């Protein structure tokens, strides 16, 4: 439901970036790490990407330097920055949204019916 809410606000890419970074961290095969790291860059970090996430210049520069030797943790600072953005901005709006209120009401009805 949160993902659907983010999609409606045109910020689903933040969650998709965060999830892609989580998958990268689990990877142990170096060639797969290299491939996934480059895909994440092309999909979410590159200024040419339509799904570019908002990162500050310090974090972006660190990622650019890490591309020479990608690692499974090269996006940790960026991931934290996007998590913080969602935590402080998107999630509070979600909790105040009609989508969330409708979900709560539906769950309450289900609990009362059982």
N, C-alpha and C positions, 0 to 999 in steps of 0.2 A: 504494500500500500504506500509506503514511504517512497519507493521508486516511482510509482505512478504519480504521486504528488510532485516529485522532482521533475518528472517529464512535463507535467502541466505548467511548471514554472521555468521550463527550458534550462534546468540545471541538473538533469539526470547524468550528464557527463562527469560531474564531480564524483558521484557514487560509482560509476563505471570505472573511472580512473582508480579510485581507492580499492575497488575489488580486484582490478587487474594487478595492482601492486601487491596485494595479499597473495594472489596466485604466483606471482614472480618470486616472492619470498620463500615459497614452499619448494621451488625448483632447485634441484641439485645438479642436473646435467648442464655442463658449461655451455655447450652449443645451443641448448634450449634457452638458457638464461640470456645468452647473447641475442637470440632471435626475439624472445618476448620483450626484452628491454628495448630493442629497437622499434618493435611494434607499438609499445606504450608511448615511446617518444613521438613516433609519427602520428599516432592517434590523439594524444592528449597534450603534448608539450610543444610540439612544433608550431610556430606562429602561422604556418600554412594550413594547419588542420582546422576544419570547421568545428571540431569538438575540443578545441584548445581550452584547458583549464587555466584559471587565474593564479599565477605563481609570481612571487616577487623576483626581482632581478638576481638577487644573491642565490636563491634556490635554483633558478633557471641556469645560471652560470655553472653551479656545481654539477648539475645534470649534464650540461654540455661537456664538461671536463671528464665526467665519468664514462661518457660514450666511447672513449678510446679503449677502455677496459671495463665493459659492463659487468655489474655484479647483481646478485639477487636483492641487495639492500640499497641500491643506488638511488632509489626514489623515496627513501624514508623521510627526509626533510619535506619533500613535496607532499608526500602522503599525509604527514602531520599537518601541514598547512591547509590542505583541502579538508581534512577531518575537522579541524578547528573551525573552518568556514561553515561547514555543514552544521556543526554543533552549536555555533553561536547565531547562525542566520537561518538556514533552511529548516532545521529541526524544530526550533520554537515556532516558526510559522506553520509547520505541519501540525504541531500540537494544538494550534488555534484554528485549524482549517475545518471546514465542513466535512471534508473527507474523513478526517480523524474522528470528529464527533459522531458521524454516521456509523463508523466502525465500532465505536464504543457502545452506541445505542443498540446496534445489532448484536453485539456480544452479550450485553445485559439481557436482552430479550431471550437469547439462546440459553443463558444460565437460568433464567426464571422459568423457562419451559421445561427444563429437565428436573 
